[in-house]
């Protein structure tokens, strides 16, 4: 028997585009209550409209920069009563910035990646995991990457952050043994979203060239794998799902 998601409270960080947006839509389709946050308020409002119109689910939006730890703390602790007990946390907000070799890394970009991809995951998890343990139910799903499995040229910091996400997830699973709280990492290969454009700092030609000869994954493919993990029976713990893009013959 799969696990029903109806009326569960789902928090998705970085829900204003790409994988986060697709994941929020996918959970809404299952009748979940959604908390969506990101920096771009207009995008969140558009998504909220879609979620409410298409699926008639309750939605709470928050404009939030997850690297601002004071604001992040305020957001977590001041959720409206109906949304306070988060059942499924999807730590998705993340980015790669630049492709510099290790000896030329921008310290500022490195810190942004570390704070967005790692620190926020630690803080949000620290906030919501106690309630999950107390209620003995919950699922924390962290979006890692194949960059969390391998290194590649120009990826020292990004790959480092995604290895962190995967190791954090794996260690947390050990800590939660004996509870019905599950933790899962999702490790996609290339997904066609705004990610590449941000990585190449708006250079569209370079951003598009990443997908040359490739059939990239879609945000929906990743959202489907998140849903798969979340809907397994309680005793089935999905540790990590790797999704590879395909290459044209
Ligand atoms: P997008 O750029 O489309 O989405 C990234 C999301 O993160 C946006 O909603 C963005 O919102 C949000 N975000 C970024 N920085 C912050 C911040 N400081 N505070 C709050 N929200 C933030 O890319 P993807 O959907 O592809 O990326 C989602 C996740 O998937 C990331 O963790 C990424 O590392 C991972 N991933 C992506 C792959 C790919 O090839 N695309 C492959 C493997 C993993 P806003 O800008 O409005 O704040």
Boltz pocket constraint, residues with backbone or C-beta under 6 A from the ligand:
constraints:
  - pocket:
      binder: B
      contacts: [[A, 13], [A, 14], [A, 15], [A, 16], [A, 17], [A, 18], [A, 19], [A, 20], [A, 37], [A, 38], [A, 39], [A, 40], [A, 41], [A, 43], [A, 64], [A, 65], [A, 66], [A, 67], [A, 91], [A, 92], [A, 93], [A, 94], [A, 95], [A, 96], [A, 116], [A, 143], [A, 144], [A, 145], [A, 146], [A, 186], [A, 187], [A, 188], [A, 189], [A, 190], [A, 191], [A, 192], [A, 193], [A, 194], [A, 195], [A, 196], [A, 198], [A, 219]]
      max_distance: 6.0
